[in-house]
Amino acid sequence: MNVLVKPAPGSEEEKMLLAHYVHLCRQLHWHSAFRALGQETLLVIDAELKAAFEIEYGKFQCRTKSPEAMKKLPAGIERVFFLCRVNEWGKVKLARARWPKMPVHSLTYDIAPMGMLEGREFPPSLTEQANGTSEDFSTFPVPRNILISSEGSDSEYLSVLLEKNQILSVTPFAGGMLAPWIMLSKGFKLARFASKALRFARLRRGAVYLDLKLLQVLFRHTSLKRDRFFTWVNGGEGHVLYFISRDKARQMALIELLATADYKSLWGRSPATIEKTEGQQFDTASALDRLPGYLDTELRLEKPLQIIENFKVVSLEELVLAPNEVLQSVAQFWALKLRRRMQIINWPARYHLLPDFVAQLAVFRAELVKRFNLEDIKPF
């Protein structure tokens, strides 16, 4: 499946993408938030979205309606949420005009930018309507510190080290579910999403994380084009740290492993939870199929990234080999202070919790090295 081409309506590719989106939402704890919604809440949601969520999460406890059936409010409703693939924001504005006293919120534009529900509950500050959002991305303040990486690179390991040593926190501009949601949506409003997401990141006073695949989706399917993005970053003197993994075998294998896991990273759960992961085997055929697309994505964006004036590249392998030195160089690049004694988490030890995965990865790596003439990296 080409991740940069929108699937045809009703196609098998669309069904697969929808299921993938719902699973990514689960990794971001949307299911926990949904379960907290009772009968006083109305969720306006497309029929196929509702069906996909209920396959993954079970029946909704709140009341639901399709957008087409939203003629009047049922009795006893105290708040309304919208999640719609077509013109969600337009439907929200219409509902607010029709029922001005009813709290009406967009999951895409009011909730998702505020940490992607990672607090496992809906944020309390839902009253802000974000009226008057500019459609001109260039007017948004540029975060000083930006981390760009790609899925499976283990950039979460760097983020954990930065936070554990009180250097700074890393806030995702959007979770991994935004790219598939844009592909599934019609009329996605980037400026409205970005204004709240960037505002949320500023409140956290850390670095903003941007996913490489998400950037490609934004450049192709929204008003934000590549040159405009780089001009925006340079104009605001953004300092971009590009984090890569040279071990493409491990990266592709990890993506496949996490595709079916209940967590989005090996670093977001305790070692005990990781050790209990069921099905440590990954789909080698799918991992092999992914590789050309990921290599192409990196080739397309790595060279343009280097036109950014304040730009630095760090690899996972460098971080694992010399964590203190790499953290010191990152802190210097981002003009941050370091503690004298840093706490370092053992990176290989986390993977040794998955012995079946590691054993299969060794075989998979040998095949990739032979077939694609890749660098033979043995990190364990």
Contacts in CASP RR format, 6 or more apart in sequence:
PFRMAT RR
TARGET T0000
AUTHOR 0000-0000-0000
METHOD contacts of the structure
MODEL  1
MNVLVKPAPGSEEEKMLLAHYVHLCRQLHWHSAFRALGQETLLVIDAELK
AAFEIEYGKFQCRTKSPEAMKKLPAGIERVFFLCRVNEWGKVKLARARWP
KMPVHSLTYDIAPMGMLEGREFPPSLTEQANGTSEDFSTFPVPRNILISS
EGSDSEYLSVLLEKNQILSVTPFAGGMLAPWIMLSKGFKLARFASKALRF
ARLRRGAVYLDLKLLQVLFRHTSLKRDRFFTWVNGGEGHVLYFISRDKAR
QMALIELLATADYKSLWGRSPATIEKTEGQQFDTASALDRLPGYLDTELR
LEKPLQIIENFKVVSLEELVLAPNEVLQSVAQFWALKLRRRMQIINWPAR
YHLLPDFVAQLAVFRAELVKRFNLEDIKPF
1 7 0 8 1.000
1 13 0 8 1.000
1 16 0 8 1.000
1 17 0 8 1.000
3 179 0 8 1.000
3 183 0 8 1.000
3 213 0 8 1.000
3 217 0 8 1.000
3 293 0 8 1.000
4 216 0 8 1.000
4 217 0 8 1.000
4 220 0 8 1.000
6 183 0 8 1.000
6 221 0 8 1.000
7 13 0 8 1.000
7 14 0 8 1.000
7 16 0 8 1.000
7 17 0 8 1.000
7 183 0 8 1.000
8 14 0 8 1.000
14 184 0 8 1.000
17 180 0 8 1.000
17 183 0 8 1.000
17 184 0 8 1.000
18 48 0 8 1.000
18 49 0 8 1.000
18 52 0 8 1.000
18 184 0 8 1.000
19 52 0 8 1.000
19 55 0 8 1.000
19 56 0 8 1.000
20 180 0 8 1.000
20 259 0 8 1.000
21 52 0 8 1.000
21 177 0 8 1.000
21 180 0 8 1.000
21 181 0 8 1.000
21 184 0 8 1.000
22 49 0 8 1.000
22 52 0 8 1.000
22 53 0 8 1.000
22 55 0 8 1.000
22 56 0 8 1.000
23 56 0 8 1.000
23 259 0 8 1.000
23 260 0 8 1.000
24 175 0 8 1.000
24 176 0 8 1.000
24 177 0 8 1.000
24 180 0 8 1.000
24 264 0 8 1.000
25 31 0 8 1.000
25 53 0 8 1.000
25 177 0 8 1.000
26 56 0 8 1.000
26 57 0 8 1.000
26 262 0 8 1.000
27 258 0 8 1.000
27 261 0 8 1.000
27 262 0 8 1.000
27 263 0 8 1.000
27 264 0 8 1.000
28 116 0 8 1.000
28 117 0 8 1.000
28 118 0 8 1.000
28 175 0 8 1.000
28 176 0 8 1.000
28 177 0 8 1.000
28 264 0 8 1.000
29 117 0 8 1.000
29 118 0 8 1.000
29 119 0 8 1.000
29 120 0 8 1.000
30 117 0 8 1.000
31 56 0 8 1.000
31 57 0 8 1.000
32 117 0 8 1.000
32 120 0 8 1.000
32 121 0 8 1.000
33 117 0 8 1.000
33 120 0 8 1.000
33 121 0 8 1.000
33 122 0 8 1.000
34 43 0 8 1.000
34 53 0 8 1.000
34 57 0 8 1.000
34 60 0 8 1.000
34 61 0 8 1.000
34 62 0 8 1.000
35 57 0 8 1.000
35 61 0 8 1.000
36 121 0 8 1.000
36 122 0 8 1.000
37 43 0 8 1.000
37 60 0 8 1.000
37 61 0 8 1.000
37 62 0 8 1.000
37 81 0 8 1.000
37 122 0 8 1.000
38 61 0 8 1.000
38 62 0 8 1.000
38 63 0 8 1.000
39 61 0 8 1.000
39 62 0 8 1.000
39 63 0 8 1.000
39 76 0 8 1.000
40 62 0 8 1.000
40 76 0 8 1.000
40 77 0 8 1.000
40 78 0 8 1.000
40 79 0 8 1.000
41 62 0 8 1.000
41 63 0 8 1.000
41 77 0 8 1.000
41 78 0 8 1.000
41 79 0 8 1.000
41 80 0 8 1.000
41 81 0 8 1.000
42 62 0 8 1.000
42 63 0 8 1.000
42 64 0 8 1.000
42 65 0 8 1.000
42 73 0 8 1.000
42 74 0 8 1.000
42 77 0 8 1.000
42 79 0 8 1.000
42 80 0 8 1.000
42 81 0 8 1.000
43 60 0 8 1.000
43 62 0 8 1.000
43 63 0 8 1.000
43 64 0 8 1.000
43 65 0 8 1.000
43 80 0 8 1.000
43 81 0 8 1.000
43 82 0 8 1.000
43 83 0 8 1.000
44 64 0 8 1.000
44 65 0 8 1.000
44 66 0 8 1.000
44 67 0 8 1.000
44 70 0 8 1.000
44 80 0 8 1.000
44 81 0 8 1.000
44 82 0 8 1.000
44 83 0 8 1.000
44 84 0 8 1.000
44 91 0 8 1.000
44 95 0 8 1.000
45 53 0 8 1.000
45 64 0 8 1.000
45 65 0 8 1.000
45 66 0 8 1.000
45 82 0 8 1.000
45 83 0 8 1.000
45 84 0 8 1.000
46 66 0 8 1.000
46 67 0 8 1.000
46 83 0 8 1.000
46 84 0 8 1.000
46 85 0 8 1.000
46 86 0 8 1.000
47 66 0 8 1.000
49 83 0 8 1.000
49 84 0 8 1.000
49 85 0 8 1.000
50 60 0 8 1.000
50 64 0 8 1.000
50 66 0 8 1.000
53 60 0 8 1.000
54 60 0 8 1.000
63 74 0 8 1.000
63 77 0 8 1.000
65 74 0 8 1.000
67 82 0 8 1.000
67 84 0 8 1.000
67 86 0 8 1.000
67 91 0 8 1.000
70 91 0 8 1.000
70 95 0 8 1.000
73 80 0 8 1.000
73 99 0 8 1.000
73 102 0 8 1.000
77 102 0 8 1.000
78 103 0 8 1.000
79 102 0 8 1.000
79 103 0 8 1.000
79 104 0 8 1.000
79 105 0 8 1.000
80 95 0 8 1.000
80 99 0 8 1.000
80 102 0 8 1.000
80 103 0 8 1.000
80 104 0 8 1.000
80 105 0 8 1.000
81 104 0 8 1.000
81 105 0 8 1.000
81 106 0 8 1.000
81 107 0 8 1.000
81 111 0 8 1.000
82 88 0 8 1.000
82 91 0 8 1.000
82 92 0 8 1.000
82 95 0 8 1.000
82 104 0 8 1.000
82 105 0 8 1.000
82 106 0 8 1.000
82 107 0 8 1.000
82 108 0 8 1.000
83 106 0 8 1.000
83 107 0 8 1.000
83 108 0 8 1.000
84 91 0 8 1.000
85 184 0 8 1.000
85 185 0 8 1.000
85 186 0 8 1.000
86 185 0 8 1.000
86 186 0 8 1.000
86 187 0 8 1.000
87 186 0 8 1.000
87 187 0 8 1.000
88 106 0 8 1.000
88 107 0 8 1.000
88 108 0 8 1.000
88 109 0 8 1.000
88 185 0 8 1.000
89 106 0 8 1.000
89 108 0 8 1.000
89 109 0 8 1.000
89 189 0 8 1.000
89 192 0 8 1.000
92 104 0 8 1.000
92 105 0 8 1.000
92 106 0 8 1.000
92 109 0 8 1.000
95 102 0 8 1.000
95 104 0 8 1.000
96 102 0 8 1.000
96 104 0 8 1.000
96 129 0 8 1.000
103 126 0 8 1.000
103 127 0 8 1.000
105 111 0 8 1.000
105 126 0 8 1.000
108 181 0 8 1.000
108 185 0 8 1.000
108 188 0 8 1.000
108 193 0 8 1.000
109 130 0 8 1.000
109 189 0 8 1.000
109 192 0 8 1.000
109 193 0 8 1.000
109 196 0 8 1.000
110 126 0 8 1.000
110 128 0 8 1.000
110 130 0 8 1.000
110 196 0 8 1.000
111 117 0 8 1.000
111 122 0 8 1.000
111 123 0 8 1.000
111 126 0 8 1.000
112 174 0 8 1.000
112 178 0 8 1.000
112 193 0 8 1.000
113 174 0 8 1.000
113 193 0 8 1.000
113 194 0 8 1.000
113 196 0 8 1.000
113 197 0 8 1.000
113 200 0 8 1.000
114 123 0 8 1.000
114 125 0 8 1.000
114 196 0 8 1.000
114 200 0 8 1.000
115 123 0 8 1.000
115 171 0 8 1.000
115 172 0 8 1.000
115 200 0 8 1.000
116 172 0 8 1.000
116 174 0 8 1.000
116 175 0 8 1.000
116 177 0 8 1.000
130 192 0 8 1.000
130 195 0 8 1.000
130 196 0 8 1.000
133 191 0 8 1.000
133 192 0 8 1.000
133 195 0 8 1.000
134 140 0 8 1.000
134 191 0 8 1.000
134 195 0 8 1.000
135 191 0 8 1.000
135 223 0 8 1.000
136 191 0 8 1.000
137 190 0 8 1.000
137 191 0 8 1.000
137 194 0 8 1.000
137 223 0 8 1.000
137 224 0 8 1.000
137 228 0 8 1.000
137 229 0 8 1.000
137 232 0 8 1.000
138 228 0 8 1.000
138 231 0 8 1.000
138 232 0 8 1.000
140 194 0 8 1.000
140 195 0 8 1.000
140 198 0 8 1.000
140 232 0 8 1.000
141 198 0 8 1.000
141 202 0 8 1.000
141 236 0 8 1.000
142 232 0 8 1.000
142 233 0 8 1.000
142 235 0 8 1.000
142 236 0 8 1.000
142 237 0 8 1.000
142 238 0 8 1.000
143 198 0 8 1.000
143 201 0 8 1.000
143 202 0 8 1.000
143 206 0 8 1.000
143 207 0 8 1.000
143 208 0 8 1.000
143 238 0 8 1.000
144 237 0 8 1.000
144 238 0 8 1.000
144 239 0 8 1.000
144 334 0 8 1.000
145 168 0 8 1.000
145 206 0 8 1.000
145 207 0 8 1.000
145 208 0 8 1.000
145 238 0 8 1.000
145 239 0 8 1.000
145 241 0 8 1.000
145 334 0 8 1.000
146 207 0 8 1.000
146 208 0 8 1.000
146 209 0 8 1.000
146 210 0 8 1.000
146 233 0 8 1.000
146 238 0 8 1.000
146 239 0 8 1.000
146 240 0 8 1.000
146 241 0 8 1.000
147 155 0 8 1.000
147 158 0 8 1.000
147 159 0 8 1.000
147 170 0 8 1.000
147 207 0 8 1.000
147 208 0 8 1.000
147 209 0 8 1.000
147 210 0 8 1.000
147 240 0 8 1.000
147 241 0 8 1.000
147 243 0 8 1.000
148 209 0 8 1.000
148 210 0 8 1.000
148 211 0 8 1.000
148 212 0 8 1.000
148 215 0 8 1.000
148 240 0 8 1.000
148 241 0 8 1.000
148 242 0 8 1.000
148 243 0 8 1.000
148 305 0 8 1.000
149 155 0 8 1.000
149 209 0 8 1.000
149 211 0 8 1.000
149 212 0 8 1.000
149 242 0 8 1.000
149 243 0 8 1.000
149 244 0 8 1.000
150 211 0 8 1.000
150 212 0 8 1.000
150 213 0 8 1.000
150 244 0 8 1.000
150 245 0 8 1.000
150 251 0 8 1.000
150 294 0 8 1.000
150 297 0 8 1.000
150 298 0 8 1.000
151 176 0 8 1.000
151 211 0 8 1.000
151 212 0 8 1.000
151 213 0 8 1.000
151 251 0 8 1.000
151 255 0 8 1.000
152 245 0 8 1.000
152 251 0 8 1.000
152 254 0 8 1.000
152 255 0 8 1.000
152 258 0 8 1.000
153 243 0 8 1.000
153 244 0 8 1.000
153 245 0 8 1.000
153 251 0 8 1.000
153 316 0 8 1.000
154 245 0 8 1.000
154 251 0 8 1.000
154 254 0 8 1.000
154 266 0 8 1.000
154 267 0 8 1.000
154 316 0 8 1.000
154 347 0 8 1.000
155 209 0 8 1.000
155 243 0 8 1.000
155 316 0 8 1.000
156 265 0 8 1.000
156 266 0 8 1.000
156 267 0 8 1.000
156 268 0 8 1.000
157 267 0 8 1.000
157 316 0 8 1.000
157 319 0 8 1.000
157 345 0 8 1.000
157 347 0 8 1.000
158 170 0 8 1.000
158 243 0 8 1.000
158 314 0 8 1.000
158 316 0 8 1.000
158 319 0 8 1.000
158 330 0 8 1.000
159 169 0 8 1.000
159 170 0 8 1.000
159 209 0 8 1.000
159 267 0 8 1.000
160 267 0 8 1.000
160 268 0 8 1.000
160 345 0 8 1.000
161 167 0 8 1.000
161 319 0 8 1.000
161 323 0 8 1.000
161 327 0 8 1.000
161 342 0 8 1.000
161 343 0 8 1.000
161 344 0 8 1.000
161 345 0 8 1.000
162 168 0 8 1.000
162 169 0 8 1.000
162 170 0 8 1.000
162 207 0 8 1.000
162 327 0 8 1.000
162 330 0 8 1.000
163 169 0 8 1.000
163 170 0 8 1.000
164 343 0 8 1.000
164 345 0 8 1.000
165 327 0 8 1.000
165 338 0 8 1.000
165 339 0 8 1.000
165 342 0 8 1.000
165 343 0 8 1.000
166 339 0 8 1.000
167 327 0 8 1.000
167 330 0 8 1.000
167 331 0 8 1.000
167 336 0 8 1.000
167 337 0 8 1.000
167 338 0 8 1.000
167 339 0 8 1.000
168 205 0 8 1.000
168 206 0 8 1.000
168 207 0 8 1.000
168 334 0 8 1.000
168 336 0 8 1.000
169 204 0 8 1.000
169 205 0 8 1.000
169 206 0 8 1.000
169 207 0 8 1.000
170 206 0 8 1.000
170 207 0 8 1.000
170 208 0 8 1.000
170 209 0 8 1.000
171 200 0 8 1.000
171 201 0 8 1.000
171 204 0 8 1.000
171 206 0 8 1.000
171 207 0 8 1.000
171 208 0 8 1.000
171 209 0 8 1.000
172 208 0 8 1.000
172 209 0 8 1.000
172 211 0 8 1.000
173 194 0 8 1.000
173 197 0 8 1.000
173 198 0 8 1.000
173 201 0 8 1.000
173 208 0 8 1.000
173 209 0 8 1.000
173 210 0 8 1.000
173 214 0 8 1.000
174 193 0 8 1.000
174 197 0 8 1.000
174 211 0 8 1.000
174 214 0 8 1.000
175 211 0 8 1.000
176 211 0 8 1.000
176 214 0 8 1.000
176 264 0 8 1.000
178 193 0 8 1.000
178 214 0 8 1.000
179 211 0 8 1.000
179 213 0 8 1.000
179 214 0 8 1.000
179 217 0 8 1.000
181 188 0 8 1.000
182 188 0 8 1.000
182 217 0 8 1.000
182 218 0 8 1.000
182 221 0 8 1.000
182 222 0 8 1.000
183 217 0 8 1.000
183 221 0 8 1.000
188 221 0 8 1.000
188 222 0 8 1.000
190 218 0 8 1.000
190 222 0 8 1.000
190 223 0 8 1.000
190 224 0 8 1.000
191 223 0 8 1.000
198 208 0 8 1.000
201 208 0 8 1.000
207 241 0 8 1.000
207 334 0 8 1.000
212 297 0 8 1.000
212 298 0 8 1.000
212 301 0 8 1.000
213 297 0 8 1.000
215 229 0 8 1.000
215 301 0 8 1.000
216 297 0 8 1.000
216 300 0 8 1.000
216 301 0 8 1.000
218 224 0 8 1.000
218 229 0 8 1.000
219 225 0 8 1.000
219 226 0 8 1.000
219 229 0 8 1.000
226 304 0 8 1.000
230 304 0 8 1.000
230 305 0 8 1.000
230 307 0 8 1.000
230 308 0 8 1.000
233 240 0 8 1.000
233 308 0 8 1.000
234 307 0 8 1.000
234 308 0 8 1.000
234 309 0 8 1.000
237 309 0 8 1.000
237 310 0 8 1.000
238 308 0 8 1.000
238 310 0 8 1.000
239 310 0 8 1.000
239 312 0 8 1.000
239 333 0 8 1.000
239 334 0 8 1.000
239 335 0 8 1.000
240 305 0 8 1.000
240 308 0 8 1.000
240 310 0 8 1.000
240 311 0 8 1.000
240 312 0 8 1.000
241 312 0 8 1.000
241 313 0 8 1.000
241 314 0 8 1.000
241 330 0 8 1.000
241 333 0 8 1.000
241 334 0 8 1.000
242 302 0 8 1.000
242 305 0 8 1.000
242 311 0 8 1.000
242 312 0 8 1.000
242 313 0 8 1.000
242 314 0 8 1.000
243 313 0 8 1.000
243 314 0 8 1.000
243 315 0 8 1.000
243 316 0 8 1.000
244 298 0 8 1.000
244 313 0 8 1.000
244 314 0 8 1.000
244 315 0 8 1.000
244 316 0 8 1.000
245 251 0 8 1.000
245 315 0 8 1.000
245 316 0 8 1.000
245 317 0 8 1.000
246 315 0 8 1.000
246 316 0 8 1.000
246 317 0 8 1.000
246 375 0 8 1.000
246 377 0 8 1.000
247 316 0 8 1.000
247 317 0 8 1.000
247 365 0 8 1.000
247 375 0 8 1.000
247 377 0 8 1.000
247 379 0 8 1.000
248 291 0 8 1.000
248 294 0 8 1.000
248 295 0 8 1.000
248 368 0 8 1.000
248 374 0 8 1.000
249 361 0 8 1.000
249 364 0 8 1.000
249 365 0 8 1.000
249 368 0 8 1.000
249 369 0 8 1.000
249 374 0 8 1.000
249 377 0 8 1.000
250 361 0 8 1.000
250 365 0 8 1.000
250 377 0 8 1.000
250 379 0 8 1.000
251 294 0 8 1.000
252 287 0 8 1.000
252 288 0 8 1.000
252 290 0 8 1.000
252 291 0 8 1.000
252 294 0 8 1.000
252 364 0 8 1.000
252 368 0 8 1.000
253 282 0 8 1.000
253 284 0 8 1.000
253 287 0 8 1.000
253 357 0 8 1.000
253 360 0 8 1.000
253 361 0 8 1.000
253 364 0 8 1.000
254 266 0 8 1.000
255 287 0 8 1.000
255 290 0 8 1.000
256 282 0 8 1.000
256 283 0 8 1.000
256 284 0 8 1.000
256 286 0 8 1.000
256 287 0 8 1.000
256 290 0 8 1.000
257 280 0 8 1.000
257 282 0 8 1.000
257 354 0 8 1.000
257 357 0 8 1.000
258 264 0 8 1.000
258 265 0 8 1.000
258 266 0 8 1.000
259 283 0 8 1.000
260 279 0 8 1.000
261 277 0 8 1.000
263 269 0 8 1.000
263 273 0 8 1.000
266 274 0 8 1.000
266 350 0 8 1.000
266 351 0 8 1.000
267 350 0 8 1.000
271 349 0 8 1.000
271 350 0 8 1.000
271 353 0 8 1.000
274 350 0 8 1.000
274 353 0 8 1.000
274 354 0 8 1.000
275 353 0 8 1.000
275 354 0 8 1.000
277 354 0 8 1.000
279 356 0 8 1.000
280 354 0 8 1.000
280 355 0 8 1.000
280 356 0 8 1.000
280 357 0 8 1.000
280 360 0 8 1.000
281 356 0 8 1.000
281 357 0 8 1.000
281 360 0 8 1.000
282 357 0 8 1.000
282 360 0 8 1.000
282 361 0 8 1.000
284 360 0 8 1.000
284 364 0 8 1.000
284 367 0 8 1.000
287 364 0 8 1.000
288 364 0 8 1.000
288 367 0 8 1.000
288 368 0 8 1.000
291 368 0 8 1.000
291 372 0 8 1.000
305 311 0 8 1.000
310 333 0 8 1.000
312 329 0 8 1.000
312 330 0 8 1.000
312 333 0 8 1.000
314 326 0 8 1.000
314 329 0 8 1.000
314 330 0 8 1.000
317 377 0 8 1.000
317 379 0 8 1.000
318 326 0 8 1.000
319 326 0 8 1.000
319 327 0 8 1.000
319 347 0 8 1.000
320 347 0 8 1.000
320 348 0 8 1.000
320 379 0 8 1.000
323 342 0 8 1.000
323 344 0 8 1.000
324 342 0 8 1.000
324 344 0 8 1.000
327 338 0 8 1.000
327 342 0 8 1.000
328 338 0 8 1.000
330 336 0 8 1.000
331 337 0 8 1.000
331 338 0 8 1.000
347 379 0 8 1.000
348 379 0 8 1.000
348 380 0 8 1.000
351 357 0 8 1.000
351 358 0 8 1.000
351 379 0 8 1.000
351 380 0 8 1.000
352 358 0 8 1.000
352 380 0 8 1.000
358 380 0 8 1.000
362 378 0 8 1.000
365 376 0 8 1.000
365 377 0 8 1.000
365 378 0 8 1.000
368 374 0 8 1.000
369 375 0 8 1.000
369 376 0 8 1.000
END
